[in-house]
């Protein structure tokens, strides 16, 4: 398996060079749908609330396909390398339509021997996201503690991709006005919740995604669950056959011409004119 993964990773580097850039306590996710949606707001001159997507490379994104973003929370955990391997294998078989994802990392889960996973993610064209340092409910924290939860993980991720800030996913999807005011980036939620952390089967996870498809959807999954890995083996080829491409969140936003703003929460990124 390791030999296969390394071979696939080396192959993936040929088309990923343009992309340089839980076991935590679980609370039932109840945000399958939300009132937050993206808006096609014009970018005002010198508007520092706009999230900069200028360095996001979308050359591998297929204009004739619907787009859907896959996201993984609670990384790094025991299945992350398996997730990478499934994507690498799919991309080897479908170089015309490679799949990517955003991984939301918990800074406190890293050990010295797992930091290399950040570089593996980048080599595969994945996006590094911030899932805070300790996976605490941010709505329960005072402002200094909240800011530290975000800043510590951003600093760790920056060691790999050089970016000072990363898209933020609040643990449990819990936000309030203070969280939004402190967030230095857009907050990324979801509109398809696979509930994979509940022990759902690969078939159930896959059916949840396939029965709720829409162009611009954001899918929530988690690192650390074997059935999630098995579901990916079903989903990636199934979505390909349905004329979808799996991308990371920033690729989705840029390809769909969505203006994302710091401190605003997004559950989907619909195509804008």
N, C-alpha and C positions, 0 to 999 in steps of 0.2 A: 504493500500500500504506500509506504514512504517513497519507494523508488518511483512508483507511478505518479505520485503527487509532485515530486521534484521534476520529473520529465514534463508534466503538464505545466508546471510553473515556469520552467524555462521557455516552453513554447509560448506561454501567455505573454512573456516579456516582449515578444516581437510585435504585439499589437497594443501593449500597455505602456510603452515608453512615453507616450504623449500624455499620460496621466501621472503627474508628479505629486502631483499632489492629486441560573444565576442563581448565580446561586444565592442572590440576595433574597430577603424576605419578600414574598409576593402578596400583592393586594389585588383583588379582582379588578380587571380593567373594564370599565363601564362606559368607554368613550367610543363605541362603535360608530356613532354619528355625533357630530358636534355642530354648533352654529358657526364656527370659525371657517371662513373660506377665503381663498386668495382673491385679490382684486387687481385689475389691470390699471393701476394708478400710474399716471405719467411721472417720470423721474424729474424732480425739480432740481434746478441747478444748485450745487453745493448742499444737497440733501444728504446729511451724514447718517440718516436712519436707514438708507437703502443698503441692503446686503450686496456686496460686490461679487458678481459672478464672472468677471472678465477673464479670470484665469481658468475657468472651467472649460475643458476641451470636450466638445460634442461631436467631433468628427466621426466617431464610431456609432453615433446615434442615427438610426434609420428614419428618414423623414416620412416614409410611407407606412410606418407602423404606429399603432397605439403604444403608449408608454405607461409603465407602471414601476414604481420605486419599491424595492425590497429593503427593509431595515431590520437590523438585529440588535437587540438590547442585551445588557448584562455580560458583555465581553470584557476581557478574555475569559472563556470557560473551556470546559473539556472537549467541546465539539467544534471549536472554531477552525482548527486545521481540517476537519472533515468537511465543513462548510466550504472552505477554500477549495478543497479537492473536487467537490461537486461542480462548482463554478468553473474551475480550470478544465475539467473534463468536458463540460458542455461547450465551453468556448473553443476547445480544440476541434470539436465536431461541427461548430457553427461559427467559423471565423467571419462570416458575412454579417452576423448579428450577435456579437458577444454580449454577455450579461454581466452586470455590475451591481453593487449594493452599497449601502451606507451602514457601517457598524458603529453603534454607540457604546463607547467604552466607559467602564467604571475605573477610575484611576487607582482606587484602593485594591483592585483585584490583581494588579500587576506584580510580578516578582521579577528578579533579575533575569531569570531564564525564560521569561515570556515576552520581554520587550521586543524581541525579533519579530513577533507576530504583527506589529505595526508596519514594519517594512514589507512583510509578505503581503499584507492587505494593499499597500500602495502599489506594489509590483503587479498585482492583479487588477488594478484600476479601481479598487474600492475607495470609498471616502471615509475618513476618520471623523466620527462624531463624538460629542461630549455627553455622557450620561451621569455626570458628576463624580465626585470622589468616593462618596460613601453610600450612595443609593438611599439617601434620606428623603422624606417628604419635604420638599422645599417650602411648602406653605406653612410649615411649623417652625421655621428658622427665623432668627433675627437677620437683619440685612448683612452685617459683617460675616456671619456664619454662612449665609446663603452665597455671598460673593466668593468666599474661600472654597466652597464646594465646586464652584464653576472654574475658578482661576487655577486651582491645583491640577485639575485634569487637563485644562487647556495647555498648561506649561509642559506637562508630560507629553502630550500629543505633538506639541511643537518640536520636540526633539527629533521626531521622525519626519514630519512634513514641512517644518519651517513656518507654519502658519500660526499667528498669535491667537486666533480665535477659530472656533469650530461650531458648526450647527449644534444646537442644544436640544436634547430630549429630557424633559423633566421626569424623574422617577415616578412611576404610577400614573403618569400623565397629569399630575396635579400641579395646577398653576393658579395664581391669583394676581392681583394688580402689582403687588410688591415683586413677585417673581418676574413678571413681564418688564417692570421698570429696571430691574437689575440685570436682566439678560442682555449680554453684549451682542447677541446674534438673534436670528429668527428662532422660534421654538417649533420643533417639528413633532406633531402628533401623528394621527393616522385615521383612516376611515375604513380600513379592513383589519380587524383584530382576529388573528388566528386562534387565540387562546391556547397556543401550543404548550404553555407552561402548566396547564391543568392535567397533562397526561393524554391529551387528544392524540388519536392515531394519525399516521401519515395521510391516510385517506380522508379523514375528517378535516385535517388542516388544509389539504389540497382542495377539497370541496368548498370550504369556506372562502378561499380565494377565488376559485373559478366561478362560483355562483354569485359573486359580488363584483365582478370586473367592471371597471370603467377607466377610460383614458384619463391619466393624471392621478390615479389612486396611489395611496401610500399604505403599504402593508406592514403590520407589526408582527415580528417573530422574535425568538430569543435564542441566544447561544446557550449551550448546556443541555440540549434535549435531543436524544437520538432520533425521535420521530420527526423532528423538524428537518434533520438532515435527509431522512428518507422522503419526506414530503418534497424537498427541493428536487430530488431525482424525478419526481412526477411533474412538478410544476414548471420547471424550466423548459422541457420539450413541449409540454402541453400549451404553454403560453406562446411559444414560438409558432406552433401550428395554428393558433388562433390570431396570428398577426400582431402579437404583442412583443415588445422588447422590454426586458427588465434592466433598469438603470438605477444609478444612485440619485439621491434627492436633488443635489445641485445640478446634475445633468438634466433631470426632469424639469426643474425650474427654468433653466436657460433654454432648453429646447422648446418649451411651451411659452416662452416670452413672459414669464411671470416675474413681477417685481416683488421681491421679498424684503420685509423691513424688520429691523432689529426690534425685539420685544413683542412682535406679533406672532400669534399661534397659527399654524397651518396644518390642516388635516388632509388636504389634497392640493394638487397643483394643476388646475384645468388649463387647457390651451387658451391663450389669449390672442386676439387679432394683432 
